[in-house]
């Protein structure tokens, strides 16, 4: 076994090959945090590092423990299928289509799409302002500390966005920050974070979240508005006794025989809106995992919630 923290982390990463990248990030952070803390308490001597490694466990044992706990936690958090989905009719194509109305993941994805406009605006502002000030202040003595603070904020937002994605879209995301990184002065820390490609993919994700948020918000609001308008138009026409569909100087009456069809289209549009939200949420979950977590060697995205 390697008797350095860096060597142990490399072995643990290798032992976790093929695991979910979010799980790998959590395991590496926990291991580094424990080993460096324990070594510091012992004076950071070689003997203290060896003792910390021995007490933490071999990379193979730790990797196996994390894999087992991941399976247990995933099983405990997995939501049971709705009662309708377990019926014979609920397993038919028609039943699955209309069963989306009781699917929590569809509503979670729809809420995320509405929320994305606010988060996208905030992320875009943070990145553009932080980059501009960091580059402008590099010539001053406060430039490096400010750049380090900005990169720390980006990492914190990445973790927070991951928790939102996991909670609303059902995609396994990191529950710990990235590894603490190189130990040393400010220049070494900034260099380490700047050479981490995930720093730049996270910034790109945050910048693109604004146009994506606009698209998501517009899509959901438009889909729900059209569905509601189709369902409510015949009712309003009957109540107001006049056409509610108007174009320039003309009004268009919905004929009595068409009223049920128009209202049915409105209801159908709501189901389509849920399926559209669920599909976009699934794709965005994959996008978020790729940009915010990345892929460790041999790792694969295994637990993204697929639309059914």
C-alpha positions in Angstrom: 0.0 0.0 0.0 1.3 3.5 -0.8 2.1 5.4 2.4 1.1 8.8 1.1 -2.3 10.4 1.0 -2.0 11.0 -2.8 -1.0 7.4 -3.4 -3.9 6.1 -1.3 -6.4 8.2 -3.2 -5.1 7.0 -6.5 -5.5 3.4 -5.4 -9.0 4.1 -4.0 -9.9 5.7 -7.3 -8.7 2.7 -9.2 -10.6 0.3 -6.8 -13.7 2.2 -7.6 -13.4 1.8 -11.3 -16.7 1.4 -13.0 -18.6 3.0 -10.1 -20.9 6.0 -10.5 -18.7 9.1 -10.9 -20.7 10.9 -8.2 -20.0 8.0 -5.8 -16.3 8.2 -6.6 -16.2 11.9 -5.9 -17.9 11.3 -2.5 -15.5 8.5 -1.6 -12.4 10.4 -2.6 -13.5 13.5 -0.6 -14.3 11.5 2.5 -11.0 9.6 2.3 -8.8 12.7 1.8 -10.6 14.7 4.5 -10.1 11.9 7.0 -6.5 11.1 6.1 -5.4 14.7 6.1 -7.2 15.5 9.4 -5.8 12.4 11.1 -2.3 13.0 9.7 -2.4 16.7 10.9 -3.3 15.6 14.4 -0.3 13.3 14.4 2.0 16.1 13.2 2.0 15.1 9.5 4.8 12.7 10.1 5.2 9.6 7.9 4.2 7.5 10.8 1.1 9.5 11.4 0.1 9.1 7.7 0.6 5.4 7.8 -1.4 5.1 11.0 -4.2 7.1 9.4 -4.2 4.9 6.4 -4.3 1.7 8.5 -7.2 3.0 10.6 -9.2 4.0 7.5 -8.8 0.7 5.7 -7.4 -0.6 2.5 -8.6 0.9 -0.7 -10.3 -2.3 -1.7 -12.2 -2.5 1.6 -13.3 1.1 1.5 -14.4 0.8 -2.2 -16.4 -2.3 -1.4 -18.0 -0.6 1.6 -19.0 2.4 -0.5 -20.5 0.2 -3.2 -22.5 -1.8 -0.7 -23.8 1.4 1.0 -24.7 2.9 -2.3 -26.9 -0.1 -3.2 -28.6 0.0 0.3 -29.3 3.7 0.2 -30.5 3.6 -3.4 -32.9 0.8 -2.5 -34.2 2.7 0.6 -34.7 5.9 -1.4 -36.3 4.3 -4.5 -39.9 5.4 -4.7 -42.4 2.6 -5.1 -44.3 2.4 -8.4 -47.7 4.0 -8.2 -50.6 1.6 -7.6 -52.0 2.4 -11.0 -48.7 1.3 -12.6 -48.9 -2.1 -10.9 -52.3 -2.9 -12.4 -52.7 -4.7 -15.7 -54.2 -1.7 -17.4 -51.4 0.6 -16.0 -48.8 -1.5 -17.8 -50.4 -1.0 -21.2 -49.1 1.8 -23.5 -52.3 3.8 -22.9 -52.2 3.2 -19.2 -48.6 4.3 -19.0 -49.3 7.4 -21.0 -52.1 8.6 -18.7 -50.3 7.3 -15.6 -47.8 10.1 -15.9 -50.3 12.3 -14.1 -49.4 10.5 -10.8 -45.7 10.2 -11.5 -43.8 12.5 -9.1 -40.7 12.6 -11.4 -42.8 14.4 -14.1 -43.8 17.1 -11.7 -40.3 17.4 -10.3 -38.9 17.9 -13.8 -41.6 20.5 -14.6 -40.8 22.4 -11.4 -37.1 22.2 -12.3 -37.8 23.7 -15.7 -39.7 26.6 -14.1 -36.9 27.1 -11.6 -34.1 27.0 -14.2 -34.8 30.5 -15.3 -34.1 31.9 -11.8 -31.0 29.7 -11.2 -29.8 30.3 -14.8 -29.9 34.1 -14.3 -28.1 33.8 -10.9 -25.4 31.4 -12.3 -24.8 33.5 -15.4 -24.4 36.7 -13.2 -22.0 35.0 -10.9 -19.7 33.6 -13.6 -19.6 36.7 -15.8 -19.1 39.0 -12.9 -16.5 36.7 -11.2 -14.5 36.2 -14.3 -14.4 39.9 -15.2 -13.3 40.9 -11.7 -10.8 38.1 -11.4 -9.1 39.0 -14.6 -9.2 42.7 -13.8 -7.8 42.3 -10.3 -4.9 39.9 -11.2 -2.5 42.9 -11.4 -3.3 43.8 -7.8 -2.3 42.1 -4.6 -6.0 41.1 -3.9 -6.3 39.4 -7.4 -5.2 35.9 -6.3 -7.3 35.7 -3.2 -10.3 37.0 -5.1 -9.8 34.5 -7.9 -9.5 31.7 -5.2 -12.8 32.9 -3.6 -14.5 33.0 -7.0 -13.4 29.4 -7.8 -14.6 28.3 -4.4 -18.0 29.9 -5.0 -18.2 28.1 -8.4 -17.5 24.8 -6.7 -20.1 25.5 -4.0 -22.7 26.4 -6.6 -21.8 23.2 -8.5 -22.6 21.1 -5.4 -25.8 23.0 -4.7 -27.0 22.6 -8.3 -26.2 18.9 -8.0 -28.4 18.6 -5.0 -31.3 20.4 -6.9 -30.8 18.1 -9.9 -30.8 14.9 -7.7 -33.9 16.1 -5.7 -36.0 17.1 -8.7 -34.7 15.0 -11.6 -33.7 11.9 -9.7 -30.1 11.7 -11.1 -27.4 10.6 -8.6 -25.1 13.6 -8.0 -22.3 14.2 -5.5 -23.1 14.7 -1.9 -19.7 15.9 -1.1 -17.5 18.6 -2.7 -14.6 17.7 -4.9 -11.4 16.6 -3.3 -9.7 19.2 -1.2 -6.9 19.4 -3.8 -3.3 20.3 -3.5 -2.1 21.6 -0.2 0.0 24.7 -0.3 0.0 28.4 -0.8 -2.6 30.4 -2.7 -0.8 30.2 -6.0 -0.6 26.4 -5.8 -4.3 26.2 -5.0 -5.3 28.5 -7.8 -3.1 26.6 -10.3 -4.6 23.3 -9.1 -8.2 24.5 -9.6 -7.5 26.1 -12.9 -6.0 22.9 -14.3 -9.1 20.9 -13.2 -11.2 20.6 -16.3 -14.3 20.3 -14.2 -13.8 23.9 -13.1 -14.3 25.0 -16.7 -17.1 22.6 -17.6 -18.9 23.9 -14.5 -18.6 27.5 -15.6 -19.8 26.5 -19.1 -22.8 24.8 -17.5 -23.6 27.8 -15.4 -23.4 30.2 -18.4 -25.5 27.9 -20.6 -28.1 27.5 -17.8 -29.4 30.9 -18.6 -30.5 30.2 -22.3 -31.6 26.7 -21.3 -33.6 28.2 -18.4 -35.3 30.6 -20.8 -36.1 27.7 -23.2 -37.4 25.5 -20.4 -39.5 28.2 -18.7 -41.0 29.2 -22.0 -41.7 25.6 -23.0 -43.5 24.8 -19.8 -45.5 28.0 -19.5 -46.5 27.8 -23.2 -47.6 24.2 -23.0 -49.6 24.7 -19.8 -51.2 27.9 -21.1 -52.3 26.3 -24.4 -53.7 23.3 -22.5 -55.6 25.5 -20.0 -56.9 27.8 -22.8 -58.2 24.9 -24.8 -60.0 23.4 -21.7 -61.4 26.7 -20.4 -62.4 28.4 -23.7 -65.7 26.4 -24.2 -66.6 27.0 -20.5 -66.0 30.7 -20.8 -68.0 30.9 -24.0 -71.0 29.3 -22.3 -70.7 31.6 -19.3 -70.1 34.8 -21.3 -72.5 34.0 -24.2 -70.0 35.4 -26.7 -66.9 34.2 -28.5 -63.7 34.1 -26.5 -61.5 33.2 -29.5 -60.9 36.4 -31.3 -58.8 37.6 -34.2 -58.7 41.3 -35.1 -62.3 42.3 -35.5 -63.8 38.8 -35.7 -64.9 36.3 -33.0 -65.0 32.6 -33.5 -67.7 30.5 -31.8 -66.9 26.9 -30.8 -69.8 24.9 -32.1 -71.7 22.7 -29.6 -70.5 19.5 -31.2 -66.8 20.7 -31.0 -66.9 21.6 -27.3 -66.1 18.1 -26.0 -63.3 17.7 -28.5 -61.7 21.1 -27.6 -61.8 20.3 -23.9 -60.4 16.9 -24.5 -57.5 18.4 -26.4 -56.9 20.6 -23.4 -56.7 17.7 -21.1 -54.6 15.7 -23.5 -52.2 18.7 -23.8 -51.7 18.6 -20.0 -50.5 14.9 -20.3 -48.3 15.8 -23.2 -46.8 18.6 -21.1 -46.0 16.2 -18.3 -44.3 13.8 -20.7 -42.4 16.6 -22.4 -41.2 17.8 -19.0 -40.1 14.3 -18.0 -38.2 13.8 -21.2 -36.4 17.2 -21.0 -35.6 16.5 -17.3 -34.0 13.2 -18.2 -31.8 14.8 -20.8 -30.9 17.7 -18.6 -29.9 15.3 -15.8 -27.5 13.6 -18.1 -26.1 17.0 -19.2 -25.7 18.1 -15.6 -23.9 14.9 -14.6 -21.5 15.2 -17.5 -20.7 18.8 -17.0 -20.7 19.0 -13.1 -19.3 15.6 -12.3 -17.4 14.4 -15.3 -16.4 10.9 -15.9 -13.8 9.0 -14.0 -11.8 6.3 -15.8 -14.1 3.3 -16.3 -17.1 5.0 -14.8 -20.5 5.0 -16.3 -23.7 6.8 -15.7 -25.9 4.0 -14.3 -28.7 5.5 -12.3 -30.2 8.4 -14.2 -33.9 8.0 -14.1 -35.1 7.0 -17.5 -38.5 8.0 -18.7 -40.9 5.1 -18.9 
